[in-house]
Amino acid sequence: MNTEAEIKAFFDQWNLYKKLIQYNYMHHEEIGEKLHSLLSKFFTKPITVLDLGCGDAYFTAKKLDRVPISRYVGVDLSEIALQLAEKNLAKALFQKSFHQAEFCHFVEHFGQKVDVVFVGFSLHHLGVEQKERFFQLARRVLNDQGHLIICDPVRGENETRAQFLYRYITHLKQHWKALTEEDINLIQDHVIAYDYQETRSALFGQALRQGFGSAESHYQDKELLHELLTFSV
């Protein structure tokens, strides 16, 4: 059961995230269109999707409505987000289930196979060793011809975490004009405390070591902050 304070804290932060989507500051529109294009290219039949860190599934509901899905599994730490996800996908005709869990733990005990594992803006919350373990777990639950798809902040090849965070925070302060000072402080505190971005080559190396056959970048924003990456069996 969530307390009133927990519910308020969630919606304060969730409303901020929805603002980022509304103004396309993290390029959800471009990433979503590319995601749809990739899935249409990869698959010709209905697919099974494991959506890790699914949040309220707004992104999924909006961008995957044109993709034939047979089964959808949404995972998130937030009970409130999952309740919203159920509402957002209520009209979807495919089979769906929602699970409150830390996504690495969930994948470790999942015990099923899927065609797509999708991780949206969540992988960077894991440390280096946790990321490598995640690639191992994701490879295990993918069908033959399956794909792990990740959108995430990605550091430049010669860029330290501190340099990337400075560049990220400077950019949002200068260009994310719809945000209040409180919004900016919330994001700044969050990224400094919890965000551990990797370089593209580091992520590719982790995936290939854990049994993926190929890795590719399909989209990078003009600010060189966010990318859409695929890792194929």
ZALUMDO-19974 format. One line per 4 residues: for each residue x, z, y of C-alpha. Coordinates in steps of 0.02 Angstrom, whole numbers, plus 50000, padded with zeros to 5 digits. Layout:
BEGIN
X Z Y; ...
end
This chain:
BEGIN
50000 50000 50000; 50068 49951 50170; 50061 50073 50315; 49995 50017 50485
50172 50025 50553; 50236 49913 50412; 50096 49789 50440; 50130 49783 50627
50317 49762 50599; 50285 49619 50479; 50169 49525 50594; 50283 49551 50744
50423 49465 50648; 50310 49338 50564; 50236 49285 50730; 50413 49255 50791
50451 49148 50639; 50291 49049 50666; 50349 49019 50845; 50512 48946 50778
50410 48828 50669; 50288 48783 50808; 50427 48730 50926; 50529 48653 50784
50684 48750 50835; 50750 48753 50656; 50698 48572 50623; 50562 48611 50497
50477 48445 50536; 50628 48338 50496; 50673 48443 50344; 50494 48434 50281
50485 48245 50296; 50651 48226 50207; 50594 48347 50071; 50437 48244 50041
50541 48085 50034; 50662 48161 49908; 50527 48226 49793; 50440 48057 49795
50606 47977 49749; 50652 48103 49614; 50485 48113 49524; 50345 47995 49474
50235 48125 49387; 50163 48294 49440; 50297 48426 49453; 50319 48613 49431
50390 48705 49582; 50472 48875 49598; 50471 48921 49783; 50591 49064 49817
50569 49159 49980; 50405 49067 50002; 50340 49178 50143; 50161 49131 50188
50184 48958 50108; 50137 48875 50273; 50284 48756 50257; 50239 48718 50077
50055 48692 50113; 50092 48574 50257; 50236 48473 50186; 50198 48466 50000
50014 48421 50012; 50059 48238 49979; 50167 48279 49827; 50083 48287 49656
50110 48464 49592; 50048 48532 49426; 50107 48711 49444; 50173 48814 49590
50258 48985 49580; 50287 49075 49746; 50406 49223 49761; 50435 49336 49910
50481 49516 49948; 50334 49539 50065; 50163 49583 49994; 50080 49534 50158
50165 49364 50160; 50106 49330 49983; 49927 49374 50030; 49939 49245 50170
50017 49120 50049; 49869 49136 49932; 49752 49098 50078; 49857 48950 50139
49858 48872 49965; 49680 48922 49918; 49617 48742 49927; 49762 48670 49827
49704 48605 49658; 49863 48642 49562; 49894 48798 49458; 49977 48933 49563
50041 49110 49550; 50124 49230 49673; 50251 49366 49638; 50323 49505 49745
50508 49516 49701; 50686 49489 49759; 50714 49307 49715; 50876 49322 49616
50802 49459 49508; 50645 49357 49481; 50740 49201 49426; 50847 49304 49307
50691 49363 49215; 50581 49210 49241; 50594 49139 49065; 50513 48972 49106
50572 48797 49153; 50527 48704 49312; 50565 48535 49390; 50609 48601 49564
50680 48763 49630; 50660 48770 49819; 50746 48898 49930; 50700 48889 50113
50812 48980 50238; 50848 49124 50118; 51009 49087 50023; 51120 49145 50168
51057 49323 50143; 51160 49333 49983; 51345 49372 49974; 51471 49250 49900
51465 49320 49723; 51275 49333 49729; 51262 49151 49781; 51368 49095 49635
51263 49200 49517; 51106 49123 49593; 51169 48946 49557; 51196 48998 49376
51020 49069 49363; 50939 48920 49450; 51027 48798 49333; 50959 48895 49185
50775 48877 49236; 50781 48692 49282; 50718 48557 49166; 50824 48406 49123
50822 48294 49278; 50777 48448 49382; 50834 48485 49559; 50879 48639 49660
50836 48605 49843; 50901 48718 49980; 50879 48715 50168; 50991 48839 50255
51111 48868 50398; 51281 48796 50349; 51450 48830 50431; 51572 48694 50479
51715 48671 50357; 51843 48757 50468; 51723 48880 50548; 51724 49067 50517
51565 49169 50503; 51599 49247 50673; 51623 49077 50753; 51464 49009 50676
51360 49159 50730; 51428 49146 50907; 51383 48961 50912; 51210 48994 50836
51166 49136 50954; 51232 49042 51106; 51127 48891 51059; 50965 48987 51037
50989 49080 51202; 51013 48915 51293; 50885 48804 51208; 50747 48906 51123
50654 48925 51287; 50488 48985 51215; 50566 49145 51152; 50556 49309 51246
50706 49421 51272; 50637 49534 51135; 50625 49384 51017; 50805 49336 51050
50866 49514 51023; 50772 49523 50856; 50852 49362 50796; 51025 49411 50857
51016 49581 50771; 50954 49500 50611; 51086 49363 50597; 51229 49483 50636
51170 49609 50506; 51109 49497 50365; 51168 49316 50378; 51316 49255 50275
51322 49066 50290; 51439 48963 50183; 51520 48795 50213; 51447 48643 50126
51600 48623 50016; 51590 48807 49962; 51408 48787 49910; 51446 48624 49819
51591 48705 49728; 51485 48853 49673; 51348 48740 49607; 51464 48624 49512
51555 48771 49432; 51387 48834 49369; 51338 48675 49281; 51254 48563 49409
51297 48379 49390; 51295 48330 49573; 51271 48399 49748; 51222 48307 49907
51177 48339 50088; 51023 48241 50144; 50995 48306 50319; 51096 48395 50453
51025 48433 50625; 51110 48368 50781; 51170 48544 50825; 51263 48553 50657
51174 48716 50614; 51050 48680 50473; 51058 48567 50321; 50950 48510 50176
51050 48506 50015; 51008 48455 49837; 51091 48508 49676; 51043 48402 49527
51056 48438 49341
end
